Amino acid sequence: MEQEKRKKLEKIFEHVLKEIKPDELEIKSAIAHANEIIGRLKSIVPHDVELRIVGSIARSTNLAGDADIDIFMLFDKRYSEQELERLGLDYAKRIVKKDKNESYEVKYAEHPYTRIHLNDVGINVDLVPAYKITNAEELGTTVDRSPLHTEFLNAHLTDEQRDQIRVLKFFLKMHHIYGAEVKVKGFSGYLSELLVYTFGSLINLFESASKFKLPLVIIPEEKKVVNDASIAKRFNSQFVVIDPVDKNRNVAAGTSIESLAKFVLLSRQVISKPSLKLFYGKGFSSEDAPRLLKKFENDSGLKPILIYLKVPDKSDDIIWPQLNKAGRILLALLAKEEFKACIFNSWIEKGNGFILYFFPNDFSKAKLVKGPDVFLGEYSNSFVGAHKNAFGIIVNSTQLFALENREKLEELIRKLLKRRELNSGADIKMRSAKVLNRIPRRFAESVYAALIEKISL
């Protein structure tokens, strides 16, 4: 990279870091709350259960305002997995102080864990039971690796790299590709940290990413990139980052190729023309959402369709895949009727599932319906009879077409929502959904956020 561009990028990093790095007071507060929770646990857990802070706070890579804490309860292997789960939940529930406005919920990964909400200070504490191990060969559950991840990164990251990881995380967030949860399928925190470690600096990462090719295999422990199809085949993935603490694990398994492609495209933009604007994406404004939505409609000429319904009170990782699948099935059914959407997104918010489409706004009132060949006598006569109310029958060479009245988009969607394939999911039944062709003000903020997520590049 040219020296001038490099200096400009470094200044951009400095500018962003001032806004996103937690100050000393926030860091001390988070650590104090973590230690206070650990103190409560120490009074009830057996002496052979080790308590350890892990995650971004333990690695000093967290962003300002993101003071959520991960505390692992590390059990000896003499405990069965059933005992580990039962005791882990029991210990966590026992330390919740309702008189301090604290509450808890049970969350599920490979096995259940507890999230405690410190409501007065706006901090969540995840208390995760796991086995105490020294290497991946001793793995009892998949979460057992997490303390090893923290040990590895704390032994290898410099302070400068920790700050650059913060900038990278913010950059990925602004472009909606941060987080490996099923809806995002982006870059996890650990993956982000490993990438900066592997390439040495954020600038080096952007430069290398701008030239990535598939299959892409990154080996952090050796700090190298290889285009090795055999490794990609072994992990059944075109994007592989081998975990330095477990050679049999792909850290990028939850990252979609689409998210990687976005990052490659963004890296090319950063390298070719560094600008602060690139690090903030298109931005989000809840206050201006209704006006900005209307401006987007007018400027693009696209017509919004919003479908929403009540969804069960279950994990988003369970409900969202069903909702997204329904949205994609409906997308395909509409395309068969010659209604092809330009933008599609789905999300869950406050007990509602949302499906958003934007369609071209210039659909005619007529559509062509293909019929049989004229010389297939009986069939062609039946086709003409069946379409006697059409605008007209057209013969193109020997092929029959009916120029039929096209159903209104919203009416067609309401009819399609009753189809069996859209109501066969375990939790999502689309027949109860409402269909809107205008965005009400009460939904404008979440719709605008969903739109920005799709067009942020």
FISELO-546377 format. One record per residue (C-alpha): residue number from 1; x, y, z. Coordinates in Angstrom, 3 decimals. Each point is the difference from the previous one (the first is absolute). Layout:
N
NODE   nr        px        py        pz
NODE  NUM         X         Y         Z
...
***
This chain:
457
NODE   nr        px        py        pz
NODE    1     0.000     0.000     0.000
NODE    2     1.176     3.526    -0.785
NODE    3     1.399     1.817     3.016
NODE    4    -2.508     2.842    -0.334
NODE    5    -2.986    -2.384     0.081
NODE    6     1.486    -1.903     2.916
NODE    7     0.323     3.212     2.040
NODE    8    -3.564     0.959    -0.858
NODE    9    -1.276    -3.388     1.164
NODE   10     1.960     0.251     3.241
NODE   11    -1.634     3.383     0.690
NODE   12    -3.426    -1.515    -0.715
NODE   13     0.734    -2.815     2.460
NODE   14     1.000     2.566     2.649
NODE   15    -3.203     1.976    -0.580
NODE   16    -2.247    -3.080     0.230
NODE   17     1.840    -1.381     3.023
NODE   18    -0.648     3.168     2.019
NODE   19    -3.736    -0.613    -0.412
NODE   20    -0.132    -3.763     0.515
NODE   21     2.642    -0.814     2.630
NODE   22    -1.423    -0.235     3.522
NODE   23     1.504     2.533     2.382
NODE   24     1.792    -0.994     3.200
NODE   25    -3.114     0.553     2.136
NODE   26    -2.102    -2.353    -2.169
NODE   27     2.717    -2.674     0.036
NODE   28     0.389     0.215     3.809
NODE   29    -3.778    -0.135     0.439
NODE   30    -0.341    -3.139    -2.152
NODE   31     2.843    -1.748     1.814
NODE   32    -1.443     1.013     3.390
NODE   33    -3.403    -1.472    -0.910
NODE   34     1.663    -3.173    -1.314
NODE   35     1.987    -0.383     3.216
NODE   36    -3.093     0.638     2.094
NODE   37    -1.863    -2.810    -1.809
NODE   38     3.031    -2.277     0.399
NODE   39     0.017     0.818     3.718
NODE   40    -3.622    -1.093     0.336
NODE   41     0.723    -3.240    -1.853
NODE   42     3.073    -0.786     2.105
NODE   43    -2.179    -0.121     3.086
NODE   44    -2.099    -2.888    -1.378
NODE   45     2.006    -1.973    -2.595
NODE   46     2.307    -2.883     1.034
NODE   47     3.720     0.788     0.289
NODE   48     0.820    -2.102    -3.071
NODE   49    -2.179     2.188    -2.265
NODE   50     2.172     2.749    -1.485
NODE   51    -1.587     3.340    -0.932
NODE   52     1.485     1.845    -2.935
NODE   53    -0.873     3.117    -2.042
NODE   54     0.256    -0.648    -3.745
NODE   55    -1.135     1.780    -3.174
NODE   56     0.780     3.462    -1.329
NODE   57     0.196     1.709     3.408
NODE   58     2.621    -2.515     1.159
NODE   59     1.906     0.580    -3.264
NODE   60    -0.388     3.831     0.062
NODE   61    -1.645     0.051    -3.433
NODE   62    -3.535     1.094     0.990
NODE   63    -1.684     3.137    -1.341
NODE   64    -1.294     2.909     2.064
NODE   65    -3.513    -0.653     1.253
NODE   66     0.462    -3.745    -0.437
NODE   67     0.847    -1.023     3.538
NODE   68    -1.683    -3.406    -0.054
NODE   69     1.991    -2.486     2.046
NODE   70     0.717    -3.712    -0.536
NODE   71     0.886    -2.001     3.097
NODE   72     0.774    -3.699    -0.322
NODE   73    -0.526    -2.474     2.816
NODE   74     2.678    -2.609    -0.732
NODE   75    -0.855    -3.428     1.382
NODE   76     2.282    -2.981     0.464
NODE   77    -0.560    -2.957    -2.360
NODE   78    -1.259    -2.089     2.927
NODE   79    -3.351     1.773    -0.440
NODE   80    -2.336    -1.487    -2.623
NODE   81    -1.332     2.330    -2.681
NODE   82    -3.470    -0.232     1.571
NODE   83     1.454     1.067     3.372
NODE   84     1.942     2.817    -1.659
NODE   85    -3.172     1.364    -1.626
NODE   86    -2.166    -0.394     3.110
NODE   87     2.529     1.494     2.430
NODE   88     0.972     2.802    -2.398
NODE   89    -3.620     1.168    -0.250
NODE   90    -0.598    -0.457     3.723
NODE   91     3.042     2.028     1.103
NODE   92    -0.838     2.795    -2.439
NODE   93    -3.624     0.304     1.115
NODE   94     0.962     0.049     3.676
NODE   95     2.130     3.136    -0.301
NODE   96    -2.668     2.157    -1.701
NODE   97    -1.043     2.882     2.281
NODE   98    -3.509     1.107    -0.842
NODE   99     0.214     2.785     2.592
NODE  100     2.759     1.484    -2.193
NODE  101    -2.295    -0.107    -3.053
NODE  102     1.770    -3.030    -1.448
NODE  103    -1.671    -2.682    -2.111
NODE  104     1.111    -3.051    -1.935
NODE  105    -0.889    -2.153    -2.987
NODE  106     1.204    -3.400    -1.115
NODE  107     1.651     0.032    -3.423
NODE  108     1.009    -2.944    -2.154
NODE  109     3.170    -0.774    -1.939
NODE  110     1.329    -3.579     0.025
NODE  111    -1.351    -0.133     3.538
NODE  112    -1.994     2.499     2.087
NODE  113     1.620     2.956     1.726
NODE  114    -1.309     2.977     1.968
NODE  115    -0.114     3.668    -0.980
NODE  116    -0.325     2.343     2.961
NODE  117    -1.308     3.493    -0.722
NODE  118     1.462     2.694     2.256
NODE  119    -2.856     2.301    -0.967
NODE  120     1.082     3.044     2.014
NODE  121     3.359     0.222    -1.807
NODE  122    -1.020    -1.430    -3.385
NODE  123     2.469    -2.897     0.082
NODE  124    -0.675    -3.658    -0.834
NODE  125     2.090    -2.749     1.569
NODE  126     0.103    -3.419    -1.669
NODE  127     0.839    -2.784     2.451
NODE  128     1.127    -3.016    -2.005
NODE  129     0.788    -3.442     1.456
NODE  130     2.868    -1.800    -1.758
NODE  131     2.778    -2.502     0.636
NODE  132     3.446     1.129     1.090
NODE  133     2.444    -1.140    -2.710
NODE  134     3.575     0.806    -1.003
NODE  135    -0.240    -1.019    -3.683
NODE  136    -2.574    -0.918    -2.648
NODE  137     0.639    -3.738     0.393
NODE  138    -1.741     0.214     3.401
NODE  139    -3.100     1.650    -1.492
NODE  140    -3.228    -1.044     1.724
NODE  141    -2.346     2.640    -1.451
NODE  142     0.597     2.506    -2.794
NODE  143    -0.042     2.991     2.371
NODE  144     2.994    -1.424     1.899
NODE  145     2.277     1.670    -2.581
NODE  146    -0.982     3.562     0.928
NODE  147     2.469     0.425     2.903
NODE  148     2.731    -1.394    -2.290
NODE  149    -0.879     2.650    -2.598
NODE  150     0.444     2.726     2.601
NODE  151     3.320    -1.491     1.155
NODE  152     1.319    -0.175    -3.576
NODE  153    -0.956     3.555    -0.947
NODE  154     1.158     1.566     3.268
NODE  155     3.371    -1.666    -0.515
NODE  156     0.385     1.273    -3.576
NODE  157    -1.880     3.286    -0.582
NODE  158     1.717     3.365     0.386
NODE  159    -1.859     3.019     1.403
NODE  160     0.032     1.580    -3.470
NODE  161    -1.584    -3.116    -1.504
NODE  162    -2.702    -0.012     2.692
NODE  163    -0.997     3.539    -1.003
NODE  164     0.055    -0.893    -3.698
NODE  165    -2.266    -2.965     0.756
NODE  166    -2.433     2.477     1.543
NODE  167     0.054     2.043    -3.205
NODE  168    -0.540    -3.155    -2.080
NODE  169    -2.950    -1.106     2.141
NODE  170    -1.599     3.432    -0.343
NODE  171     0.594    -0.039    -3.768
NODE  172    -1.625    -3.434    -0.327
NODE  173    -2.943     1.128     2.165
NODE  174    -0.590     3.079    -2.115
NODE  175    -0.202    -2.234    -3.081
NODE  176    -2.209    -2.620     1.690
NODE  177     2.451    -2.900    -0.237
NODE  178     1.046    -0.243     3.659
NODE  179    -1.181    -2.987     2.011
NODE  180    -0.204    -3.683    -0.878
NODE  181    -3.621    -0.457     1.114
NODE  182    -2.212    -1.727    -2.550
NODE  183    -1.706     3.189    -1.251
NODE  184     3.239     1.885    -0.651
NODE  185     2.465    -2.784    -0.880
NODE  186     2.762     2.573     0.279
NODE  187     3.363     0.240     1.749
NODE  188     0.039    -1.044     3.648
NODE  189     2.005     1.952     2.566
NODE  190     2.592    -2.786     0.244
NODE  191     0.327    -0.191    -3.798
NODE  192     0.517     3.788    -0.176
NODE  193     2.710    -0.240     2.654
NODE  194     1.767    -2.857    -1.771
NODE  195    -0.016     1.849    -3.333
NODE  196     1.788     3.045     1.412
NODE  197     2.438    -2.288     1.836
NODE  198     0.709    -2.053    -3.144
NODE  199     0.649     2.952    -2.297
NODE  200     1.746     2.083     2.645
NODE  201    -2.056     3.169    -0.438
NODE  202    -3.365     1.191    -1.266
NODE  203     1.558     1.665    -3.047
NODE  204     1.770    -3.248    -0.918
NODE  205    -3.317    -1.837     0.416
NODE  206    -1.828     2.400    -2.339
NODE  207     2.807    -0.259    -2.564
NODE  208    -0.002    -3.803     0.096
NODE  209    -3.803    -0.280     0.034
NODE  210    -0.234     2.140    -3.139
NODE  211     1.813    -2.844    -1.808
NODE  212    -1.672    -3.025     1.637
NODE  213    -0.879    -2.916    -2.295
NODE  214    -2.093    -3.098     0.633
NODE  215     0.581    -2.497     1.453
NODE  216     1.478     2.106     2.795
NODE  217     1.841    -1.737     2.840
NODE  218     1.565     2.104     2.777
NODE  219     2.324    -1.571     2.574
NODE  220     0.439     2.514     2.859
NODE  221     2.540    -2.112     1.888
NODE  222     2.324     0.159    -3.029
NODE  223    -1.175     3.489    -1.039
NODE  224    -0.592    -1.047    -3.581
NODE  225    -2.669    -0.328    -2.683
NODE  226    -0.244    -2.999    -2.318
NODE  227    -2.354    -0.763    -2.882
NODE  228    -0.145    -3.678     0.898
NODE  229    -3.020    -1.803    -1.451
NODE  230     0.727    -3.136     2.041
NODE  231    -0.286     1.900     3.309
NODE  232    -3.153     1.733    -1.234
NODE  233    -1.442    -3.407    -0.917
NODE  234     0.905    -1.449     3.405
NODE  235    -1.942     2.777     1.743
NODE  236    -2.690     0.058    -2.719
NODE  237     0.402     3.768    -0.333
NODE  238     1.483     2.500    -2.456
NODE  239     1.027     2.236     2.922
NODE  240     2.070    -1.671     2.706
NODE  241     1.819     1.569     2.957
NODE  242     1.652    -2.735     2.033
NODE  243    -0.363     0.522     3.732
NODE  244     3.498     0.268     1.521
NODE  245    -1.225    -1.803     3.126
NODE  246    -1.853    -2.757    -1.907
NODE  247     1.307    -1.049    -3.425
NODE  248    -3.272    -1.821    -0.747
NODE  249    -2.161     3.105     0.283
NODE  250    -0.826     2.606    -2.642
NODE  251    -0.471     3.336     1.780
NODE  252    -1.715     1.364    -3.144
NODE  253    -2.579    -2.811    -0.157
NODE  254    -2.792     2.417     0.916
NODE  255     1.066     2.633    -2.551
NODE  256    -1.838    -0.058    -3.317
NODE  257     1.795     0.431    -3.309
NODE  258    -2.254     3.029    -0.571
NODE  259     1.380     1.668     3.145
NODE  260     3.548    -0.808    -1.110
NODE  261    -0.752     1.414    -3.457
NODE  262    -1.300     3.234     1.548
NODE  263     3.142     0.288     2.102
NODE  264     2.222    -0.531    -3.064
NODE  265    -1.902     2.668    -1.928
NODE  266     0.173     2.422     2.939
NODE  267     3.733    -0.673     0.435
NODE  268     0.597     0.934    -3.644
NODE  269    -1.849     3.260     0.561
NODE  270     1.975     0.746     3.188
NODE  271     3.329    -0.667    -1.734
NODE  272    -0.766     1.855    -3.236
NODE  273    -1.657     3.069     1.526
NODE  274     0.228     0.266     3.816
NODE  275    -2.763     2.113     1.515
NODE  276    -1.596     0.399     3.413
NODE  277    -3.413    -0.411    -1.609
NODE  278     0.853    -3.602    -0.909
NODE  279     0.352    -0.830     3.684
NODE  280    -3.483     1.214     0.823
NODE  281    -1.885    -1.614    -2.879
NODE  282    -3.171     1.797    -1.048
NODE  283    -0.841     0.689     3.624
NODE  284    -3.240    -0.424     1.891
NODE  285    -2.436     2.602     1.216
NODE  286    -3.048    -1.130     1.976
NODE  287    -1.397     3.535     0.206
NODE  288     0.170     0.547    -3.753
NODE  289    -1.019    -3.568    -0.949
NODE  290    -3.489     0.857    -1.397
NODE  291     1.366     2.852    -2.132
NODE  292     3.001    -1.991    -1.201
NODE  293    -2.166    -2.989    -0.885
NODE  294    -2.272     2.200    -2.089
NODE  295     3.041     1.603    -1.655
NODE  296     1.365    -3.451    -0.867
NODE  297    -3.359    -0.999    -1.516
NODE  298    -0.181     3.190    -2.081
NODE  299     3.636    -0.110    -1.126
NODE  300     0.050    -3.702    -0.823
NODE  301    -3.535    -0.377    -1.311
NODE  302    -0.356    -3.162     2.081
NODE  303    -3.187    -1.042     1.788
NODE  304     0.215    -1.445     3.549
NODE  305    -1.993    -2.974     1.206
NODE  306     0.184    -0.751     3.723
NODE  307    -1.320    -3.291     1.371
NODE  308    -0.144    -0.533     3.749
NODE  309    -1.386    -2.486     2.491
NODE  310     0.262    -0.974     3.652
NODE  311     2.708    -2.588     0.669
NODE  312     0.496    -2.343     2.993
NODE  313     2.200     1.077     2.900
NODE  314     2.944    -2.187    -0.999
NODE  315     3.635     0.647    -0.880
NODE  316     0.565     2.031    -3.186
NODE  317     2.333    -2.787    -1.121
NODE  318    -3.048    -2.287    -0.076
NODE  319    -2.640     2.386    -1.356
NODE  320     1.974     2.105    -2.484
NODE  321     1.078    -2.895    -2.311
NODE  322    -3.678    -1.024    -0.324
NODE  323    -1.061     3.578    -0.707
NODE  324     2.796     0.525    -2.509
NODE  325    -0.840    -3.280    -1.768
NODE  326    -3.652     1.061    -0.295
NODE  327     1.115     3.347    -1.425
NODE  328     2.149    -1.737    -2.624
NODE  329    -2.757    -2.456    -0.963
NODE  330    -2.401     2.915    -0.468
NODE  331     2.678     1.837    -1.983
NODE  332     0.221    -2.942    -2.434
NODE  333    -3.796    -0.343    -0.279
NODE  334    -0.322     3.697    -0.842
NODE  335     2.785    -0.227    -2.588
NODE  336    -2.009    -2.721    -1.797
NODE  337    -2.807     2.551    -0.243
NODE  338     2.498     2.500    -1.466
NODE  339     0.279     2.081     3.182
NODE  340     3.746     0.044     0.612
NODE  341     1.215     1.787     3.125
NODE  342     3.215     2.067    -0.046
NODE  343     0.506    -0.053     3.794
NODE  344    -0.949    -2.604     2.597
NODE  345     0.688    -0.120     3.734
NODE  346    -1.537    -1.621     3.074
NODE  347     0.393     0.624     3.720
NODE  348    -1.602    -0.443     3.417
NODE  349    -0.790     2.837     2.371
NODE  350    -2.185     0.299     3.118
NODE  351    -1.889    -3.249    -0.586
NODE  352    -0.663     0.660    -3.684
NODE  353     1.562    -1.601    -3.067
NODE  354     0.477     2.312    -2.996
NODE  355     0.537    -0.698    -3.707
NODE  356     0.856     2.991    -2.169
NODE  357     0.046     0.181    -3.807
NODE  358     0.614     2.867    -2.382
NODE  359    -1.455    -0.496    -3.497
NODE  360     0.260     2.040    -3.202
NODE  361    -2.952     2.384    -0.069
NODE  362    -0.758    -0.271    -3.714
NODE  363    -1.902    -3.297    -0.288
NODE  364    -2.635     0.146    -2.760
NODE  365    -3.554    -1.165     0.572
NODE  366     0.502    -2.813    -2.493
NODE  367     2.183    -3.090    -0.122
NODE  368     0.697    -2.589    -2.663
NODE  369    -1.107    -3.548     0.751
NODE  370     1.602    -2.586    -2.246
NODE  371    -2.305    -2.568    -1.578
NODE  372     0.369    -3.024    -2.315
NODE  373     0.870    -0.156    -3.677
NODE  374    -2.922     0.941    -2.270
NODE  375     0.250    -3.357    -1.761
NODE  376    -0.672    -1.929     3.204
NODE  377    -3.694     0.350    -0.866
NODE  378    -1.899    -1.038     3.130
NODE  379     2.537     1.550     2.382
NODE  380     0.160     3.313    -1.868
NODE  381    -3.810     0.233    -0.100
NODE  382    -0.174    -0.653     3.752
NODE  383     2.624     2.682     0.631
NODE  384    -1.937     2.581    -2.021
NODE  385    -3.212    -0.923     1.841
NODE  386     1.648     0.227     3.393
NODE  387     1.258     3.510    -0.767
NODE  388    -3.122     1.468    -1.614
NODE  389     0.116     2.986     2.375
NODE  390     3.621     0.844    -0.871
NODE  391     0.944     3.310    -1.600
NODE  392     0.754    -2.080    -3.067
NODE  393     1.468    -3.196    -1.437
NODE  394     3.308     0.323    -1.828
NODE  395     1.499    -2.402    -2.526
NODE  396     3.790     0.226    -0.225
NODE  397     1.030    -2.257    -2.871
NODE  398    -2.024    -3.073     1.065
NODE  399     0.144     0.687     3.751
NODE  400    -3.097     1.210     1.846
NODE  401     0.149     2.665     2.732
NODE  402    -2.783     1.586     2.022
NODE  403     0.332     3.650     0.999
NODE  404    -1.538    -0.366     3.456
NODE  405    -0.877     2.450     2.742
NODE  406     2.749    -0.010     2.622
NODE  407    -1.035    -0.336     3.637
NODE  408     0.915     2.872     2.286
NODE  409     3.231    -0.794     1.794
NODE  410    -1.417     0.252     3.515
NODE  411    -3.020    -2.185    -0.897
NODE  412     2.260    -2.619    -1.561
NODE  413     2.216    -0.036     3.113
NODE  414    -3.007    -0.451     2.300
NODE  415    -1.129    -2.955    -2.115
NODE  416     3.485    -1.558    -0.100
NODE  417     0.390     0.337     3.778
NODE  418    -2.654    -2.718     0.370
NODE  419     2.079    -2.518    -1.953
NODE  420     0.975    -3.162     1.859
NODE  421     3.754     0.451    -0.574
NODE  422    -0.173     3.320     1.860
NODE  423    -1.795    -1.503     2.984
NODE  424     1.838    -3.268     0.585
NODE  425     2.723     1.401     2.306
NODE  426     0.172    -1.032     3.630
NODE  427    -0.635     3.518     1.353
NODE  428    -0.737     2.343    -2.924
NODE  429    -3.500     0.001    -1.529
NODE  430    -0.181     2.632    -2.733
NODE  431    -3.766    -0.169    -0.533
NODE  432    -0.440     2.331     2.979
NODE  433     2.387     2.657    -1.357
NODE  434    -1.044     3.532    -0.903
NODE  435     1.063     1.589    -3.317
NODE  436     0.693     3.740    -0.282
NODE  437     0.869     1.990    -3.127
NODE  438     0.996     3.065     2.027
NODE  439     2.334     0.139     2.989
NODE  440    -1.783     1.254     3.151
NODE  441     1.959     2.427     2.152
NODE  442     0.103    -2.533     2.864
NODE  443     2.038    -2.384    -2.196
NODE  444     2.066     2.607    -1.874
NODE  445     3.066    -0.248     2.237
NODE  446     0.372    -3.788    -0.250
NODE  447    -0.826    -0.025    -3.727
NODE  448     2.555     2.703    -0.709
NODE  449     2.617    -1.945     1.972
NODE  450    -0.818    -3.139    -2.021
NODE  451     0.276     1.973    -3.245
NODE  452     3.350     1.550     0.935
NODE  453     1.277    -3.467     0.899
NODE  454    -0.576    -1.082    -3.618
NODE  455     1.279     3.079    -1.843
NODE  456     2.849     1.096     2.286
NODE  457     2.687    -0.763    -2.568
***
